[in-house]
Structures are given as C-alpha cells and as structure tokens.
Amino acid sequence: MIKISEHIYIYPAEHYTDRPNIGLIVGEKKTLLFDAGNSEKHVRKIKNEIYEKALPLPDFVLLSHWHWDHSFGAKFWNVPIISGKKTNEQLKNVAEWKWDDASMEERIISGEDIVFCTEMIKREYPDRSHIEVALADIVFEGNMSLDLGGTACELIHAKGPHSEDSVICYVPSEKFLFLGDANCKDLYGKPWDFDIEHEEDFLSNVAKIPYDEKLAGDFIDLLSTLDFEYCISGHSEIMTKEELFNSLTF
Ligand SMILES: [Zn+2]
C-alpha cells in the first residue's frame, strides 16, 4: 500500500497474472476499495497489507468494469459490492461460464473471451474450480456519489475506449481520478495477437491496436469537466492529467 495523498493509498499492479492497481480511499467514516482484485489469493495479499499498515478495511468495493482481473476478487471481501448496471449484467453472464479447457477455448472462438485473459486466468488459478463470480449488491446507472466522511467520491459511468461498462472514480478533495482500464485499448473488440511464449511482445502488440477515435474523443470531453491533477489506470503508473490526455490524442 503506497500512500499517494491524504486519503488515498494504492496497492500496485502485479503483471505476472494481470493483477491491476487497487485503490483504497479512506474517509473519516467509511472506506472504499477501487476494484476487487482477481482472486482470493490477491484479496488476501491486499488485506494483509491493509492490516500491516493499520489502515481500515473497506466498507464497500467498487468494480470499475466486468473484466475478470478487476472483479473476480469480489466474492472474498464480505462487504457490499458496487457496480454500474452494465457491469453487473455482464457479470451475470460470466457467473454462468464454465472453466474447463474446452469451455474456455470455445469462448475464444465465439469472441466472448480472449487468449490473453484465458492464459492469465489459467496462471492465476492452478485450480479453476475455485473461481466464483460475485454479483454487485448496489447497482447504479449513470453517476453515483459516495460520502466517506469528509471525502467524497463520484462514481461516473464513463464508457471510454476500453469497455462500454467502464466506471471511473473521481475524488475531488484529492484532485485524483481512478480510471480502471477506461482509458485503455479495446482488447475484446479489436483483433490482436497474444502468445504466452512471447510475453515480451505484449506491450508492442497492444500498442498496435487502434483506439476508437469517437469513444476516445468523448472520453476526453468527459474528463475535461473534472478538476484532477493525477490519475491512475488499471495496469500502469500514476499519470498527470496532461500525460493521460496526450496518450489519448492522435
Ligand atoms: Zn479491462
């Protein structure tokens, strides 16, 4: 857990099994976790860190979008899970998925899932009978405000170029924005190659995927209305607002 402002801590991403950055937003009364983590093991590591730093455990967990690496830890927090409506609708589908090799292969062919996530799930879960997908307890459409006591969070259904259900979390008092993967490329909608034998090519292959310019443009318009100085995306380092905008312009 790295303290990055008065009320915000980050548990950093771990790329080997695609674990994203996890945010802890600590108010005077309540604490919000931004994203659930990708497994029970991941959740346990985060909880240990919270204990060690003598920080409060979360009272709520927000899911930024439905992708497994952000949502599969939800079952293991034992607190109310918050998500956008579209995220929860897709999680209802994912909760029905089977995790044997043949079912996972079929979903790659149907386009429901992708090679990259399939490989990463296999790596995170040596025993895939442990996968349990939790649905949200609190579901919102559009925007939702959360008052943690002196620290407000605005949960905004932002869409963006990565996944149409993406929700971002703006913390005005800290001038900070949690993006989830909302600013990233669309790994599900656009064709690209991933070969686990050549993981060194991952970043360059993703870089070749084109942004949907309309979605990226609308996303920038939305972000322009928010007064933030720094932000963090799901799998990379903290950026300034300017660095984020430069990464989204062509
Ligand atoms: Zn994602």
Residues whose N, C-alpha, C, O or C-beta is under 5 A from the ligand:
A	BS01	ZN	H67 D181
